[in-house]
Amino acid sequence: MSFFPGKDPAAGDRYACDALEVVVVPRSVDLSDGFSVRRALPHSTRRTVGPYVFFDHFGPAEFKTGDGLDVRPHPHIGLSTLTYLYDGEVIHRDTLGVKAAIRPGEVNWMTAGRGIVHSERTALERRTGHEPIHGLQFWLGMPGRDEESEPRFAHLGSEELPIVDGEGKHVRLIAGSLFGATSPLATTSQTLFADVTLEAGSALPLDADYEERGVYIVAGEIDIAGDKFAAGRLLVFRPGDRITLTAVTPARVALIGGAALDGPRHVWWNFVSSRKERIEQAKNEWAQGRFGKVPGDEIEFIPLPENRAYTAGG
C-alpha cells in the first residue's frame, strides 16, 4: 500500500510492566466508506521495531457492489513488504511479471531492493458486494549491503507455514523461529512475525530471543502484569526481559520483532533508504517513468506526491 500523512494520537499512562517500553496508539484514516487503515509505525514515540519501519492494519470492512481495493501501481526501493490477510483476497502484480492472489493465512513477501513497482487490487469477479477485507501490511528496512539487490517476490501458502497449537493458543509462524518451529520464509535480516489466537485465560510467553519485540492487539483484550490492553494497540518491549501475555477475552495478536536496523533509515513516500540522495534519485526516476510498467496493470499509476517531508527511523 502507499504512505499517507496523519498525526499520532497520544499514548496513555505509565504501566506496571517494567519491560514495556511504549504503547503506540495508531493513527487512523478512512480511505472509503467503512474502510479504515490504522498506522502503528512509524510513530512519534517509536519509529521502528526490529527491521519494521511501517505497520498498517486495514479493515475489517466489506466493499459495496462494484467496489474493491484499488492500490494503483506505485514504486518502492530499499525495503521488503510483507502482506498478511485475515479475510478477503488481494491480487498482487509487479514489474517482475508476477500475478499472485493472497488469501487468509498466506503471505506475500516482496523485496524491492534497487526498485520495483506493484499494484494491489480486488479481482473484478469478487466485486459483487459484501467482499471482505482485513489484514496487515508491513515494510521492513533492508540491511545496507542489500539495499541495491535485485527485486524479487515470494508467496507462501497457508500449508507451508508452521502451526503451533496447545494450551489455548494457536500460532501461525510467518517469519522467524518461535516455540521450536521455524518459518521457511527467507528474510533479509533476523525477523519475527506470528499470527496468534488465544482462548480466554490462556497465556502466551514471549522470550527475549529477539533484540526488539512488539505485540499488536488485533482483537480482544490482553493482560500484562495486571495492566489490560484493548485492541488497536502496539506494545513495544525493552530488550532482554521475558514477558507473558494473558488473554482476558478471546484475543488475536500479531507478534513482530527482530534485529535492529544497521543504522538510520530515511522514509519518503514509498521509498526507504539509508541515503537521502538515493531517495532523491528514485523520485526523479519515478517522475520520468523509468521504473517500468506492471504487466496487466499498465494504464494507471500513483503520481509522485508534492511537498512531502522525510521521516526517519532506526
C-alpha positions in Angstrom: 0.0 0.0 0.0 1.0 3.6 -0.1 2.0 6.1 2.6 -0.5 8.6 4.0 0.1 11.5 6.4 -1.5 11.9 9.7 -1.0 13.0 13.3 -0.1 10.5 16.0 -2.5 10.0 18.9 -1.1 10.4 22.4 -0.1 7.3 24.4 -1.6 6.5 27.9 -0.2 6.4 31.4 2.7 4.5 33.0 2.3 0.8 33.2 3.2 -1.8 35.8 5.3 -4.0 33.5 8.9 -2.6 33.6 9.6 -4.5 30.3 7.0 -2.4 28.5 8.8 0.5 26.7 6.0 2.2 24.9 2.4 1.8 24.0 1.7 3.0 20.4 -1.8 4.3 19.7 -2.1 4.1 15.9 -3.5 7.0 13.8 -6.5 6.1 11.7 -7.6 7.3 8.3 -10.8 6.4 6.5 -10.0 5.6 2.9 -13.6 5.0 1.8 -17.0 4.2 3.2 -16.3 1.9 6.2 -12.8 1.1 5.1 -10.2 2.4 7.6 -6.4 2.0 8.0 -4.6 2.2 11.3 -0.9 3.0 11.1 1.2 1.9 14.0 4.6 2.6 12.5 6.3 5.0 12.0 5.0 6.8 15.1 6.3 9.9 17.0 7.0 7.7 20.0 8.6 4.8 18.1 9.9 4.8 14.5 10.9 1.1 14.2 10.6 -2.3 15.8 13.5 -4.5 14.7 13.5 -4.2 10.9 9.9 -3.0 10.8 9.7 0.6 9.6 6.0 0.7 8.6 2.9 -1.2 10.0 -0.6 -0.9 8.7 -3.8 -2.7 10.0 -6.6 -2.4 7.4 -10.2 -3.4 7.9 -12.2 -5.3 8.8 -14.6 -4.0 6.3 -16.9 -5.0 3.4 -16.9 -3.4 0.0 -20.1 -2.4 -1.7 -21.1 -3.8 -5.1 -18.7 -2.7 -7.7 -16.1 -1.5 -5.2 -12.8 -3.1 -4.0 -9.3 -2.4 -3.1 -7.6 -0.4 -5.8 -4.0 0.5 -4.9 -2.7 1.7 -8.3 0.9 0.9 -9.4 3.5 2.6 -7.3 7.2 2.2 -6.7 9.4 1.0 -3.8 13.1 0.9 -3.1 15.2 -0.3 -0.2 12.6 -2.4 1.6 10.7 -5.6 1.8 6.9 -5.6 2.0 5.1 -8.3 4.0 1.3 -8.7 3.4 -0.9 -11.0 5.6 -4.7 -11.4 5.4 -7.2 -12.4 8.0 -10.1 -12.1 5.5 -10.7 -11.4 1.8 -8.4 -11.7 -1.2 -6.0 -9.3 -2.9 -4.3 -9.6 -6.3 -0.7 -8.5 -6.4 1.0 -7.6 -9.7 4.5 -6.3 -10.2 7.1 -5.3 -12.7 8.7 -8.8 -12.4 5.6 -10.1 -14.2 4.2 -11.7 -11.0 0.5 -12.0 -10.6 -0.4 -13.6 -7.2 -3.6 -13.8 -5.2 -3.1 -13.7 -1.5 -5.8 -15.2 0.8 -6.2 -15.6 4.6 -3.3 -17.4 6.3 -0.9 -16.8 3.3 1.9 -14.4 3.0 3.3 -12.2 0.2 6.9 -11.1 0.6 8.1 -8.6 -2.0 11.7 -7.4 -1.8 12.1 -4.1 -3.6 15.9 -3.8 -3.5 17.0 -1.3 -6.2 13.4 -0.8 -7.4 10.1 -2.4 -8.1 6.6 -1.3 -9.0 3.4 -3.2 -7.8 -0.3 -2.8 -7.5 -2.8 -4.4 -5.1 -6.4 -4.8 -6.2 -9.6 -6.8 -5.7 -10.4 -9.0 -8.7 -13.3 -7.9 -10.8 -15.2 -11.2 -10.2 -15.2 -10.5 -6.5 -16.8 -7.1 -6.7 -20.3 -8.3 -6.3 -20.9 -6.8 -2.9 -20.1 -7.8 0.7 -16.5 -8.6 -0.3 -14.5 -8.7 3.0 -11.0 -7.1 3.5 -8.9 -7.4 6.7 -5.2 -7.8 7.1 -1.8 -6.4 7.9 0.9 -4.9 5.8 4.5 -4.1 6.9 7.6 -2.6 5.3 10.9 -3.9 6.6 14.1 -2.0 6.1 16.9 -3.9 4.4 20.5 -4.2 5.6 22.7 -1.6 3.9 24.5 -4.2 2.0 21.2 -5.4 0.4 19.5 -2.1 -0.4 20.5 -2.3 -4.1 19.9 -6.0 -4.6 17.7 -7.4 -7.4 14.0 -7.2 -6.7 12.2 -10.5 -6.0 8.9 -11.9 -4.8 7.8 -14.9 -2.8 4.4 -16.3 -1.9 3.9 -18.9 0.7 0.6 -20.8 1.1 -1.0 -21.5 4.5 0.1 -25.1 4.3 3.7 -24.1 4.1 3.7 -22.0 7.3 4.3 -23.8 10.6 1.5 -24.1 13.2 2.0 -24.5 16.9 -1.1 -25.5 18.9 -1.7 -26.1 22.6 -2.7 -24.7 26.0 -5.3 -22.4 24.5 -3.1 -20.8 21.8 -2.9 -21.2 18.1 0.2 -19.8 16.5 0.9 -19.5 12.7 4.5 -18.6 12.2 5.1 -16.4 9.2 8.7 -15.3 9.8 11.5 -16.4 12.1 11.6 -19.0 14.9 9.2 -19.5 17.8 8.2 -22.3 20.2 10.6 -24.7 18.4 9.3 -24.0 14.9 10.9 -22.1 12.1 9.3 -20.5 9.1 10.6 -21.3 5.6 10.3 -17.6 4.6 13.7 -16.2 3.6 14.1 -12.7 5.0 17.0 -10.2 4.6 17.7 -10.0 8.3 16.5 -11.6 11.6 12.7 -11.1 11.6 9.8 -12.4 13.7 6.2 -12.3 12.7 3.5 -14.6 14.1 -0.3 -14.6 13.9 -1.6 -15.8 17.4 -5.1 -16.5 18.6 -5.7 -17.1 22.3 -8.6 -18.5 24.2 -9.8 -16.5 27.2 -7.5 -17.2 30.2 -4.7 -18.7 28.1 -1.1 -17.4 28.4 1.5 -16.6 25.8 5.1 -16.5 26.9 7.4 -14.2 24.8 11.1 -14.9 25.4 13.9 -12.5 24.8 15.3 -14.3 21.8 14.9 -11.3 19.5 16.6 -8.0 20.1 13.4 -5.9 19.6 9.8 -7.2 20.1 6.3 -5.8 19.7 2.8 -7.2 20.2 -0.1 -5.7 18.2 -3.6 -6.5 19.5 -5.8 -7.2 16.5 -8.9 -8.2 18.6 -9.9 -8.9 22.2 -8.1 -7.8 25.4 -4.9 -9.0 27.0 -3.3 -8.6 30.4 0.4 -8.0 31.1 1.4 -7.8 34.8 -2.0 -6.5 35.8 -2.4 -3.9 33.1 -5.1 -4.5 30.5 -4.8 -3.5 26.8 -7.6 -3.5 24.2 -7.5 -4.0 20.5 -5.7 -1.5 18.4 -2.5 -1.0 20.5 1.1 -1.8 19.6 3.1 -2.7 22.7 6.8 -2.4 22.3 9.1 -4.1 24.9 12.6 -3.5 26.1 15.3 -6.0 25.2 16.2 -8.8 27.5 13.1 -9.5 29.5 10.8 -12.5 29.3 7.1 -11.4 29.1 3.9 -13.3 29.5 0.6 -12.1 27.9 -2.7 -13.4 29.3 -5.9 -13.3 27.2 -8.6 -11.6 29.2 -11.1 -12.4 26.5 -10.6 -14.4 23.3 -7.9 -12.5 21.5 -5.8 -12.3 18.4 -2.4 -10.7 18.4 0.5 -10.2 15.9 4.0 -10.7 17.3 6.7 -8.7 15.5 10.4 -8.1 16.0 13.9 -8.9 15.0 17.3 -7.4 14.8 17.6 -3.6 14.9 18.5 -2.0 11.6 22.2 -1.3 10.9 21.7 2.5 11.0 19.0 5.1 10.5 16.6 4.8 7.6 15.1 7.7 5.7 11.5 7.3 4.6 9.9 9.4 1.9 6.5 8.3 0.4 7.1 4.7 -0.6 10.9 4.9 -0.6 13.2 3.7 2.2 17.0 4.1 2.2 20.0 4.7 4.4 20.9 7.6 2.0 18.7 10.6 1.2 20.5 11.1 -2.2 19.3 7.6 -3.2 15.7 8.6 -2.4 16.1 11.8 -4.5 17.3 9.6 -7.4 14.3 7.3 -7.0 12.0 10.3 -7.0 13.4 11.5 -10.3 13.3 8.1 -11.8 9.6 7.7 -11.0 8.7 11.2 -12.2 10.5 10.4 -15.5 8.7 7.0 -15.9 11.9 5.0 -15.6 10.7 2.3 -13.1 8.9 0.3 -15.8 5.3 -0.9 -16.1 3.3 -3.6 -14.3 2.1 -6.2 -16.8 -1.7 -6.4 -16.7 -1.9 -3.0 -14.9 -0.1 -0.7 -17.3 -2.5 2.3 -17.5 -3.0 3.7 -14.0 -0.3 4.8 -11.6 0.1 6.9 -8.4 2.0 10.1 -9.3 4.9 11.5 -7.3 3.4 13.5 -4.3 4.4 17.1 -3.7 5.5 18.8 -0.5 6.1 15.6 1.4 8.6 15.6 4.3 11.1 13.0 5.1 10.7 10.8 8.2 13.5 8.9 9.9 13.7 5.5 11.5 16.2 3.2 13.0 
